[in-house]
Amino acid sequence: MNKKAKSTQGGSSLISHFAASTALLATAVVLLAVIFFQVMHGNFFKGAFETPLEEWSSFVAGRIGQDPNVAQAVARNHQIGVVVLTPGGDFAYGPDGEPVDPDHLLEESTDLRRINVLVHGSHHYSFFLDKEQFADDNNSLLVGLIALMLITIGAVYFVQLSRLRPLKWLHGGVDAVSQGDFSSRVPVVRNDEIGRVARSFNQMTGRVQQMMDDRERLLADVSHELRSPLARIKVALELLPEGDKRDSIAQDIRQMEALTTALLEREQIRNQASHAETKTVNLVALAGEVIDSFSDTPPGVELNVPPEPLNISGDPDLIKVLIQNLVDNAVKFSLPDSAPVKVSLRHTDNGIQITIDDDGPGIPQDKAQKVFEPFVKLNPARGHRAGYGLGLNLCQRIIQSHNGTIEIHPRSPRGTRIQVNLPLTP
């Protein structure tokens, strides 16, 4: 985006819901895999595997009969222990096919799985199978399968997350527009419905920005053109005889001159903000210089700064206008019994924060964003009579040109707190 938009609203997020549903799916897959393995390798199918194994053992016992050579071949080929007890003699072979003591194999082969077969009531055959080859414990296979499933789910999650990222960009752009930043644009990286919405959003903000610029130029042009007729009216006014009528007309002319001057200054600052000159600005010295100009203005201004210097990169003239307008608003709208305006500067994690607290009638929270619009003034009954409603709009433009933010909060029991956050580098 041209400018990084920050969300100021809380609430749920589509991406967070997607992450939660993916985590729930992964948990369900792991549980199903564990249950499946418990069923497949537990007692449920144990009988199904035992019966064929016993039938195989009976078949092999019938093939061995009383022949030691066949028993030795079975032991070597299948790598199992074989013990044959018959009236004609006993013999035994280990899994390697070597002869062993039958009693030793019968009594001490605890690490082997034993299957007994009785043939004709007097021939006893015992087969000893390696437990590792016929183990019921398949933990390694289970862990591998679960890991494979989780990797697959994770890959799908990140792929889908990348598909949803344009929604996050679009939300940031809409949030920026809601705060008055019509220069915000969102990247268009896809050609599907989300991509087309992003493209339409950029076209919409571009047209609105063009309309706003046209309005600003119109106001500036009209203000410039009005200066000459006002000058001629002032000359003609001097020819009128003194009296209440002349004084009333003179007062109206002064108000029109003040308005046209304010509009021209606003246009000048707007153009300067669009091509801001970046220098190192000492905010402590700059704020002290501005506040000195209010030393004789009630209710007074107090400056609170840390001992270390506070330097940022920006346009010193614009930042001076910013602090000047904010402090002037706080002083202008103070009440006769208001406490002094307090201006504080401090370091934050992301830059410098300028806080201005006044003890005036305050700004309602529901109108905190409205006051940034040009020519917007609150109800005169609340004491906001002076000015033309351009000061805070200028401040917002200056802050946006420095990639900063401004917030308005009501104070208790009365008054307003304005917080300006400026990054160290715009």
Secondary structure by P-SEA (a helix, b strand, c coil): ccbbbbbccccccaaaaaaaaaaaaaaaaaaaaaaaaaaaccccaaaaaaaaaaaaaaaaaaaacccaaaaaaaaaaacbbbbbbccccccccccccccccaaaaacccccbbbbbbbccccbbbbbbcccccccccaaaaaaaaaaaaaaaaaaaaaaaaaaaaaaaaaaaaaaaaaaccccbbbbbccccaaaaaaaaaaaaaaaaaaaaaaaaaaaaaaaaaaaaaaaaaaaaaaaccccaaaaaaaaaaaaaaaaaaaaaaaaaaaaaaacccccccaaaaaaaaaaaaacccccbbbbbbccbbbbbbccaaaaaaaaaaaaaaaaaacccccccbbbbbbbcccbbbbbbbbccccccccccccccccccccccccccccccccaaaaaaaaaaaacbbbbbbbcccbbbbbbbbbcccc
